[in-house]
Amino acid sequence: MNTTRYLPFVGRLLIGLPFMMSGVSKIMGYDATIALSKSSTLPLPPAVAYVGAIAVEVGCGLLIIVGYRTRVVATIFALFCLATAVFFHAHFSDPNQTFHFIKNVVMAGGLLQIVAYGAGAFSIDNRRSKVGLPGGALQGAR
């Protein structure tokens, strides 16, 4: 039995759950999230950033876990991680912010692996590809 076929699902779960938890914490901590957004260099109104971050973290988190449109979702997440690094963590005089900057860049790198290799066997994308629906895992390289 080839147990490595389960690894893409485990990886998607380990990426998606923390993002979903972060999105839920933003919902629960509205004032703190808005304050953080105001203190950043993000060129968006704080309310737009707030709603956008929740939509990306919760929505894309769920989609990446179930493996639906995984390459597109992973691309969105990678761009989100890079934008977060640049707009919220580019204060390199603070070692903690440098750590978070690097963490976001590393997450973007892992997400690009999902973009390149797809969702794996246990995913909606794989199921869709077996029945010939567009957007399945067999589009492009596997």
Sequence and secondary structure as in RCSB ss.txt:
>XXXX:A:sequence
MNTTRYLPFVGRLLIGLPFMMSGVSKIMGYDATIALSKSSTLPLPPAVAYVGAIAVEVGCGLLIIVGYRTRVVAT
IFALFCLATAVFFHAHFSDPNQTFHFIKNVVMAGGLLQIVAYGAGAFSIDNRRSKVGLPGGALQGAR
>XXXX:A:secstr
  GGGGHHHHHHHHHHHHHHHHHHHHHHTHHHHHHHHHHS  SS HHHHHHHHHIIIIIIHHHHHHTSSHHHHHH
HHHHHHHHHHHHHS  TTSHHHHHHHHHHHHHHHHHHHHHHH S SSSHHHHHHHTT TT TTSS  
